[in-house]
Amino acid sequence: MKEPIISFENYSFRYHLRQKEALSNINLKIQNGEFVVITGSSGSGKSTLCYSIIGLIPHFYSGDVTGEITTNTHNVFDTSISEITEKTGYISQRIETSLTTPYVFTEIAFPLEYRNYDKQTLCSKIISTSNNLKLEDLLHRDPNQISEGEKQKVGFACSTVMDPDIIIADEPLSNLDRKNRLMILNVLEELKKRKKTIIVFTHNYEYYEALATRIIEIKEGKISRDLPSKSFITISNMNDKSYSFEIKDNKKSEKKDSIIEVEKLGFVFDSGFQIQDLSFEIKRNRIIGIVGENGSGKTTFLKLLAGLLTKKAGIIRVDGKELESLEGYEIANILGYVSQDPEKHFFEETTIDEIAFVSKNIRKTVNNEEISLIMKESGLFSYKEYSPHSLSHGEKRRLAFLSSIHHNPDILLIDEITNGLDYDNKKWLAKQFVELKNKGKTIIIISHEWEWLREFVDEIVYFEDGGIKSHMDIKLFKQFSEEEEVRPWE
């Protein structure tokens, strides 16, 4: 057998200040041209394995290391990150942390310029890559001013523009609408045909059934299963992944039925994208799902409701009061907001203080026993004295959610909270939303995961080009989503 392109030999790693090893005695060989999917629950060690392949461990994240890792026959520990990434493209789950230039064009050009490519070759590679990923219309835009899904495509372009031998992708389909999800899968299929070695870290392994040669499951820092794709999917499908919630019929409130009213709302970005003349209302004690393609205005609309952006025209009323007439602490008292990037929520040094942050700042009573209870229920209690930034991606999502609800707001605004989450975490979140609705709360959720939304929402608002394309009840949405569903694994 040929020398593997990636090899782990008796590899273990423990982060500083953590008692338990993140990875324990990993032995793994990946051959040139393989398409390997690595899956596992949140906190299982997937990201640590990913960081180890590309050299972030031990060159950036320090800790106790034993064993060996080689990529392209080079020992990772003795090779700089710059040398590793010359032959290995890395698509990060958090693209926004790597954006450094004012234009999408220069962002894609950066890895080429860093390695002194001549101008003609540089331009040729950028044009070819942007065409493959349908990025032509974004090249002149500021990457920090485009949608999260569009950022994801830019990250993919930056990682593949040098035509690397190995492509490491951490949840590359998260933040993407159905059309762009299928496009990325087609790009991965082309890369596979060109004999590239592809390793995808994801919870949604089903999307890759037709492409993957192997699916590897990590559990508590160890390899628990390593099977051909078809075999892994067959075994996994035997497990019940259904949702079951008790949704109460709440008594009609004596308050006005509409809790949010929007009249002729207008907003314009410097790029020219705008929300114009948007009007509709949201009823009290409902769960509303917001869907639509990347860049359709969903997140902008949610930020306008939260008071994080200033409208250019129209009226927003929250519980009968005009939003612009309210002070910041009054808005925070009524609304709980969770953005796509959970780290934007973190201000405190420990997770337990983070949950109490909003309550302290709007002068509400902080009940430490109640915080300890919800931390135990969410599986975060053992991390109560840890920095929020040290948690896994899924743990950060749960923490951001808990910090947004502890002060007991009447309205929750949730933006793509399931990105990178496993099934158990998605089910836990859905259950929390249903329980909050049963307590009389109103919840608005943006998500590309239609299959998840249709299990518990009451109605759907479909955004397109800064406006509302349709507003449908759950029965109609289920019919519509099943007809439109993209199932690339079939």
Residue pairs with C-beta under 8 A, 6 or more apart in sequence:
1 31
2 31
2 32
3 73
4 29
4 30
4 31
4 32
4 70
5 30
5 31
5 32
5 71
5 72
5 165
5 166
5 197
6 28
6 29
6 30
6 53
6 69
6 70
6 71
6 166
6 197
6 199
7 28
7 29
7 30
7 68
7 69
7 70
8 26
8 27
8 28
8 29
8 52
8 67
8 68
8 69
9 27
9 67
9 68
9 69
10 25
10 26
10 27
10 66
10 67
10 68
11 23
11 25
11 26
11 27
11 52
11 65
11 66
11 67
11 68
11 69
12 21
12 23
12 24
12 25
12 26
12 64
12 65
12 66
12 67
13 21
13 22
13 23
13 48
13 52
13 57
13 58
13 63
13 64
13 65
13 66
14 20
14 21
14 22
14 63
14 64
15 22
15 48
15 61
15 62
15 63
15 390
16 62
16 63
16 64
17 390
18 63
20 221
21 221
22 45
22 48
22 63
22 221
23 45
23 48
23 49
23 52
23 221
23 222
24 221
24 222
25 67
25 222
26 49
26 67
26 222
26 223
27 223
28 216
28 223
28 226
30 36
30 197
30 199
31 197
32 165
32 195
32 197
33 192
33 195
33 196
33 197
34 197
34 198
34 213
34 214
35 188
35 192
35 197
35 198
35 200
35 208
35 211
35 212
35 213
35 214
36 198
36 199
36 200
36 212
36 213
36 214
36 215
36 216
37 199
37 200
37 201
37 202
37 205
37 208
37 212
37 214
37 215
37 216
37 229
38 46
38 49
38 50
38 199
38 200
38 201
38 202
38 215
38 216
38 217
38 218
39 46
39 201
39 202
39 203
39 205
39 215
39 216
39 217
39 218
40 46
40 217
40 218
40 219
40 224
40 422
41 203
41 219
41 394
41 422
41 424
41 425
42 203
42 392
42 393
42 394
42 395
42 420
42 421
42 422
42 424
42 425
43 392
43 394
43 395
44 218
44 219
44 220
44 221
45 218
45 220
45 221
45 222
46 201
46 218
47 93
47 170
47 201
47 392
47 393
48 57
48 221
49 201
49 218
50 168
50 170
50 199
50 201
51 57
51 60
51 61
52 69
52 76
53 69
53 71
53 76
53 88
53 168
53 199
54 81
54 84
54 85
54 88
54 90
54 168
55 76
55 79
55 80
55 81
55 84
55 85
56 81
57 63
57 65
58 65
58 77
59 80
59 81
60 81
65 77
68 75
68 77
69 75
69 76
69 77
70 76
71 79
71 84
71 87
71 88
71 166
72 87
72 88
72 165
72 166
74 83
74 84
76 84
85 111
85 164
86 115
86 162
86 164
87 164
87 165
87 166
88 164
88 165
88 166
88 167
88 168
89 159
89 160
89 162
89 164
89 166
89 167
89 168
90 159
90 168
90 169
90 170
91 155
91 156
91 159
91 167
91 168
91 169
91 170
91 172
92 98
92 155
92 170
93 170
93 171
93 174
93 393
93 419
93 420
94 341
94 343
94 393
95 148
95 151
95 152
95 154
95 155
96 144
96 148
96 151
96 341
98 155
98 158
99 107
99 143
99 144
99 151
99 154
100 107
100 110
101 107
101 109
101 110
101 143
102 142
103 139
103 140
103 141
103 142
103 143
104 130
104 135
104 138
104 139
104 140
104 141
104 142
104 143
104 146
104 154
105 126
105 139
105 140
107 143
107 154
107 158
108 126
108 129
108 130
108 135
108 139
108 154
108 157
108 158
108 161
109 122
109 126
110 158
111 158
111 161
111 162
112 121
112 122
112 125
112 126
112 161
112 162
113 122
115 162
117 125
125 161
125 162
125 163
126 139
126 161
129 135
129 157
129 160
129 161
130 136
130 138
130 139
130 157
132 187
132 190
133 153
133 156
133 157
133 183
133 184
133 187
134 153
134 180
134 183
135 150
135 153
135 154
135 157
138 146
138 150
138 154
141 271
142 271
143 151
143 154
145 269
145 270
145 271
146 154
146 295
147 175
147 294
147 295
147 299
148 175
148 294
148 299
148 340
148 416
149 175
149 176
149 177
149 180
149 293
149 294
149 295
149 448
150 294
150 295
151 175
152 172
152 174
152 175
152 176
152 180
153 176
153 180
153 184
156 169
156 172
156 184
156 187
159 167
159 169
160 167
160 187
160 191
164 196
165 196
165 197
166 196
166 197
166 198
166 199
167 191
167 196
167 197
167 198
167 199
168 199
168 201
169 188
169 198
169 199
169 200
169 201
170 201
170 202
171 201
171 202
171 203
171 419
171 420
172 184
172 188
172 200
172 202
173 181
173 184
173 185
173 202
173 204
173 207
174 419
174 420
175 294
175 340
175 416
175 419
175 448
176 184
176 294
176 448
177 292
177 293
177 294
177 448
178 448
178 450
178 484
178 485
178 486
179 293
179 486
180 293
180 294
181 207
181 448
181 486
181 488
182 486
182 488
185 207
185 208
185 211
185 488
188 198
188 200
188 208
188 211
189 211
191 198
192 198
192 211
198 211
200 208
200 212
202 208
203 420
203 421
203 422
203 423
205 212
205 215
205 232
205 233
205 236
206 233
206 489
207 488
207 489
208 215
208 229
208 489
209 229
209 230
209 233
209 489
210 488
210 489
210 490
211 229
212 229
213 228
213 229
214 226
214 227
214 228
214 229
214 232
215 225
215 227
215 228
215 229
215 232
215 233
216 223
216 225
216 226
217 223
217 224
217 225
217 226
217 232
218 224
225 232
225 235
227 235
233 489
241 423
243 427
243 430
243 455
243 456
245 430
245 431
245 434
245 455
245 456
246 434
246 438
247 434
247 437
247 438
247 456
248 438
250 285
250 438
250 440
253 284
253 285
253 440
255 284
255 319
256 284
256 319
256 320
257 283
257 284
258 281
258 282
258 283
258 284
259 282
259 283
259 284
259 318
259 319
259 410
259 411
259 442
260 281
260 282
260 305
260 316
260 317
260 318
260 411
260 442
260 444
261 281
261 282
261 315
261 316
261 317
262 278
262 279
262 280
262 281
262 305
262 314
262 315
262 316
262 317
263 279
263 314
263 315
263 317
264 277
264 278
264 279
264 313
264 314
264 315
265 275
265 277
265 278
265 279
265 301
265 304
265 311
265 313
265 314
265 315
265 316
266 274
266 275
266 276
266 277
266 278
266 311
266 312
266 313
266 314
267 274
267 275
267 300
267 304
267 309
267 311
267 312
267 313
268 274
268 275
268 312
269 300
273 295
273 297
273 300
273 466
274 466
275 297
275 300
275 301
275 304
275 466
275 467
276 466
276 467
277 314
277 467
278 301
278 314
278 466
278 467
278 468
279 314
280 461
280 468
280 471
282 288
282 442
282 444
283 442
284 440
284 442
285 437
285 440
285 441
285 442
286 437
286 442
286 443
286 458
286 459
287 433
287 434
287 437
287 442
287 443
287 445
287 456
287 457
287 458
288 442
288 443
288 444
288 445
288 457
288 458
288 459
288 460
288 461
289 445
289 446
289 447
289 453
289 454
289 457
289 459
289 460
289 461
289 477
290 298
290 301
290 302
290 444
290 445
290 446
290 447
290 460
290 461
290 463
291 298
291 446
291 447
291 448
291 450
291 453
291 460
291 461
291 462
291 463
292 298
292 462
292 463
292 464
292 469
293 464
296 463
296 464
296 465
296 466
297 463
297 465
297 466
297 467
298 415
298 446
298 463
299 340
299 415
299 446
300 309
300 466
301 463
302 337
302 413
302 415
302 444
302 446
303 309
304 311
304 316
305 316
305 318
305 323
305 335
305 413
305 444
306 331
306 335
306 337
306 413
307 323
307 326
307 328
307 331
307 335
308 337
311 324
315 322
316 322
316 323
316 324
317 323
318 326
318 331
318 334
318 335
318 411
319 334
319 410
323 331
326 334
329 361
329 362
329 363
332 358
332 361
332 362
332 407
332 409
333 362
333 364
333 407
333 409
334 409
334 410
334 411
335 409
335 410
335 411
335 412
335 413
336 358
336 404
336 405
336 407
336 409
336 411
336 412
336 413
337 404
337 412
337 413
337 415
338 345
338 400
338 401
338 404
338 412
338 413
338 414
338 415
338 417
339 345
339 400
339 415
340 415
340 416
340 419
342 396
342 397
342 399
342 400
343 388
343 389
343 396
345 354
345 399
345 400
345 403
345 404
346 354
346 388
346 389
346 396
346 399
346 400
347 354
347 357
348 354
348 357
348 388
349 387
350 384
350 385
350 386
350 387
350 388
351 375
351 380
351 383
351 384
351 385
351 386
351 387
351 388
351 391
351 399
352 368
352 371
352 372
352 375
352 384
352 385
354 388
354 399
354 403
355 371
355 374
355 375
355 399
355 402
355 403
355 406
356 366
356 368
356 371
356 406
357 403
358 403
358 404
358 406
358 407
359 365
359 366
359 406
359 407
360 366
362 407
364 407
364 408
370 406
371 406
372 381
372 384
374 402
374 406
375 381
375 384
375 402
378 398
378 402
378 428
379 395
379 398
380 391
380 395
380 398
380 399
380 402
383 390
383 391
383 395
388 396
388 399
391 399
393 420
393 421
394 420
394 421
394 422
394 425
397 417
397 418
397 419
397 420
397 421
397 425
398 425
398 428
398 429
400 417
401 414
401 417
401 429
401 432
404 412
405 412
405 432
405 436
409 441
410 440
410 441
410 442
411 441
411 442
411 443
411 444
412 433
412 436
412 441
412 442
412 443
412 444
413 444
414 433
414 443
414 444
414 445
414 446
415 446
416 446
416 447
416 448
417 429
417 445
417 447
418 425
418 426
418 429
418 447
418 449
418 452
421 429
426 449
426 452
430 452
430 455
430 456
433 443
433 445
433 456
434 456
436 443
437 443
445 453
445 457
447 453
450 477
450 481
450 485
451 481
451 485
453 460
453 477
454 474
454 477
454 478
454 481
457 474
457 477
458 473
458 474
459 471
459 472
459 473
459 474
459 477
460 471
460 472
460 473
460 474
460 477
461 468
461 470
461 471
462 468
462 469
462 470
462 471
462 472
463 469
472 480
